[in-house]
Amino acid sequence: MVENEASAAAAARAETMKTEIRKRMSERTFPVHFRKINSILKANGNLFDGNNISWNEPEVVNYLELFVKHSKIASLLDAYPALRKLKEDVEYAINKSF
């Protein structure tokens, strides 16, 4: 009985920590970095090198998808139109090639 209560308490603490980390990441970490990347994309015609999709774009999109999934915030990219467009463009390019 005591083990079950300890396990439940540990699980509750772990879930509270995850929630706090998600909140801190979405309020502090993501905005700083997303603003920088959004600015770079805007300045370069929505691609990192300005002309062609390189390995950078799919890699960044992969991370963006992971951040959205693990933050559990579907609207995470709403304030960053260049990041949203990059995601759409890369997904289109990948789907078109298969």
N, C-alpha and C positions, 0 to 999 in steps of 0.2 A: 504494500500500500504506500509506504513512504517513497519507494523507488518511482512509482507511477506519479506521485505528486511532484517529486523532484524533476522528473522528466518533463512533466507538463509545465512546470515553472521555467525550466531551461528553454523549452520550445517557445514559450511566451516571450521570454527575454530576447531570444534570437530574432523572433518576428518583430519585436519593437525596435531592435537595432537595425534590421533591414529597412524598416519603414523610415527611421531617422536618416539612414544613409541615402536612401532614395530621395528623400526631401532635400537634404543638403546638396546632393549632386544636381538635382533639377533646379534648385534656387541659386546655387553659387557656381558650381563647376561647369556645367553644360553651357550656361549663358556666356560666360567669358570666352570659352573656346569656340562655341558655335558662332558668336559674333565675328571673331577673327576669321574663321574659315569662310563665313558668308561674305565678308568684305573682300577677301582674296578672290573668291569666285566671281563676285560682281565686277571687280576690276579686270578680270581676265576673260570675260565673255562666257562665264559659267563653266569653264574648264580650268584646271590648274596650270596647264601650259598655254592656254589660249587658243589652240588650234585643233588638237586631237585628243581623244580619250586615251589616257595612258593607264598604267596599272594603279595610279593613285586614286582615280575616281572610283573604280569598283571597290577598292579597299576601304575608302572613306564611307561609301554607301553601306558596305558590310558592317562597319562599326556603328553607323547611324541606326541601322536596323536592330543591332544588338542593344544599343542604348535605349531605344524606344521599347523594345520587348522587356528588358530587365527593369527599366524604370517604371513600367506599367502606366506610362503616360502617353496615350495615343497622340496627343496634341503637342508633343515635345518639339516638333519642327515647325509648328505653325508661325512662329515669329521670325523664321529664317527662310524667306522665299527662295534664295539662291540654293540653299541646301535641299529644299524640297524639289526644286527643278532639277538639280544634279541627280537626285535619287530617281526621279521619273525618267530622265534622259538615259541614265545607265541601265535601268531596268528595261527600257525600250530597246536599247542597243543589244543587250544580252538576249532578250526574247526574239528580236529580229534575226539574230545570228543562228538561232537553233531551229 
